[in-house]
Amino acid sequence: MTVQRADARRNYALILAVAEEEVAAHGADASLEQIARTAGVGSATVRRHFPSRRALLEAVFSNRIDALCARAADLVDADDPRAALLDWLSALTTYATSARGMADALLQDGTADADHVNACSARLGGAVDPLLHRAARAGAVAPEVTTADLISLVTGVALATEHHPEPAAEANRLLALTVRGISPQR
């Protein structure tokens, strides 16, 4: 196993942080040259850490998937299972609307990147499953609702609001409508 120098680790983390901001602002077609400039490194440094655009995007998305999975783990023992699930869905929706390309990456459409997409979806599914099952056991979510349903709904909301002047606000409004649709009638 190769140990990276401290400056190489810092560059990697900085490039990844800048790339996440650029992807949020400009979508999956964010300029690699702009990422290098903003990070204060040369484009060769970006390419050394991320040999292709796909590698950089996968790292950005994987980093955020890790954060979403950690958030789900933090919420799993919350007092209110419904609120915990909605909190996590809101976090996923907020990210999906701010990081254009994330919604596309979550779609399982059989593209060449299907293994990565499936891995991301599986990780998200594994993270939200306990929240969904707890909410269903508490009667806060209809028992037939699946994790795949929730991820598909959030993906659809993100895609539908991508070009809206206020995508996050509109996505959260649509998420609220969706929640009313997946909750059992009382």
C-alpha positions in Angstrom: 0.0 0.0 0.0 1.4 3.4 -1.0 1.3 6.1 1.6 0.6 9.6 0.2 2.6 12.6 1.2 0.8 15.1 3.4 0.7 17.7 0.6 -0.8 15.1 -1.8 -3.5 14.2 0.8 -4.3 17.9 1.2 -4.5 18.5 -2.6 -6.8 15.5 -2.9 -9.1 16.8 -0.2 -9.0 20.3 -1.6 -9.7 19.2 -5.2 -12.6 17.0 -4.0 -14.1 19.9 -2.0 -13.8 22.3 -4.8 -15.2 19.7 -7.3 -18.2 19.2 -5.1 -18.9 23.0 -5.1 -18.4 23.2 -8.9 -20.6 20.2 -9.6 -23.3 21.8 -7.4 -23.0 25.1 -9.3 -22.5 23.8 -12.8 -23.6 20.2 -12.9 -21.7 17.1 -13.9 -20.1 19.1 -16.8 -18.2 21.3 -14.4 -14.9 22.5 -15.8 -11.9 20.5 -14.7 -9.7 23.5 -15.4 -11.9 25.7 -13.2 -11.7 23.1 -10.5 -7.9 23.2 -10.7 -7.7 27.0 -10.7 -10.1 27.3 -7.7 -8.2 24.7 -5.8 -4.9 26.5 -6.6 -3.3 23.5 -8.3 -2.3 22.7 -11.8 -4.6 20.6 -14.1 -1.9 17.9 -14.0 -2.4 17.6 -10.3 -6.1 17.2 -10.8 -5.4 14.5 -13.4 -2.9 12.7 -11.2 -5.5 12.3 -8.5 -8.5 11.8 -10.8 -7.4 10.5 -14.2 -10.8 11.1 -15.8 -13.9 13.2 -15.3 -15.8 10.0 -14.4 -13.2 9.3 -11.6 -13.6 12.8 -10.2 -17.4 12.6 -10.4 -17.5 9.2 -8.8 -15.3 10.5 -5.9 -17.6 13.5 -5.5 -20.7 11.4 -5.5 -19.1 8.7 -3.2 -18.1 11.4 -0.7 -21.6 12.7 -0.5 -23.1 9.2 -0.4 -20.9 8.6 2.6 -22.3 11.7 4.3 -25.9 10.6 3.5 -25.2 7.1 4.9 -23.7 8.6 8.1 -26.7 10.9 8.4 -29.0 7.9 8.2 -27.0 6.0 10.9 -27.3 9.1 13.1 -31.1 9.1 12.7 -31.8 5.4 13.1 -32.5 5.7 16.9 -34.4 9.0 16.7 -37.5 9.2 18.9 -39.8 10.0 16.0 -39.3 7.4 13.1 -41.4 9.5 10.7 -39.4 12.7 11.3 -36.1 10.8 11.0 -37.1 9.4 7.6 -38.3 12.8 6.4 -35.1 14.4 7.7 -33.0 11.9 5.7 -35.2 12.3 2.6 -34.9 16.0 2.8 -31.0 15.7 3.0 -31.0 13.5 -0.1 -33.4 15.8 -1.9 -31.3 18.9 -1.0 -28.1 17.3 -2.3 -29.7 15.8 -5.4 -31.1 19.3 -6.4 -27.8 21.1 -5.6 -25.5 18.6 -7.3 -26.8 18.4 -10.8 -25.7 15.0 -12.1 -26.4 13.2 -8.9 -30.0 12.5 -9.9 -28.7 11.1 -13.3 -26.1 9.1 -11.4 -28.8 7.5 -9.3 -30.9 6.5 -12.2 -30.4 2.8 -13.1 -30.6 3.1 -16.8 -28.0 0.5 -17.9 -25.4 3.0 -18.9 -21.7 2.0 -19.0 -21.5 3.3 -15.4 -24.2 0.9 -14.2 -21.9 -0.8 -11.6 -21.1 2.5 -9.9 -24.7 3.6 -10.1 -25.9 0.3 -8.6 -23.2 0.5 -5.9 -24.4 4.0 -4.9 -28.0 3.0 -5.0 -27.2 -0.1 -2.9 -25.3 2.0 -0.3 -28.2 4.5 -0.1 -30.7 1.8 0.1 -28.8 0.0 2.9 -28.6 3.3 4.8 -32.3 4.2 4.6 -33.7 0.7 5.0 -33.7 0.8 8.8 -35.3 4.3 8.8 -38.0 3.2 6.4 -38.7 -0.1 8.3 -38.9 1.8 11.6 -41.3 4.4 10.1 -43.5 1.6 8.6 -43.6 -0.3 11.9 -44.7 2.9 13.6 -47.5 3.3 11.0 -46.0 6.5 9.6 -45.4 5.1 6.1 -47.5 2.7 4.1 -46.0 -0.9 4.4 -45.8 -1.3 0.6 -43.4 1.7 0.2 -39.9 0.5 -0.6 -36.5 2.1 -0.4 -36.3 1.9 -4.2 -39.6 3.8 -4.4 -38.2 6.6 -2.1 -34.9 6.9 -4.1 -36.8 7.0 -7.4 -39.2 9.6 -6.1 -36.3 11.9 -4.9 -34.5 11.3 -8.2 -37.6 12.3 -10.1 -38.1 15.4 -8.0 -34.5 16.4 -8.5 -34.7 15.9 -12.3 -38.1 17.7 -12.4 -36.8 20.8 -10.6 -33.3 20.9 -12.1 -34.1 24.0 -14.2 -36.4 25.7 -11.8 -35.3 29.2 -10.5 -35.2 27.8 -7.0 -34.6 24.1 -7.4 -34.1 23.2 -3.7 -37.3 25.1 -2.6 -39.4 23.6 -5.3 -37.9 20.1 -4.7 -38.8 20.4 -1.0 -42.3 21.5 -1.9 -42.7 18.5 -4.2 -41.2 16.2 -1.5 -43.8 17.4 0.9 -46.5 16.6 -1.6 -45.0 13.2 -2.1 -44.8 12.5 1.6 -48.5 13.2 1.9 -49.0 10.6 -0.9 -46.9 7.9 0.8 -48.3 8.3 4.2 -51.2 6.2 5.3 -54.6 7.9 5.5 -55.6 8.6 9.1 
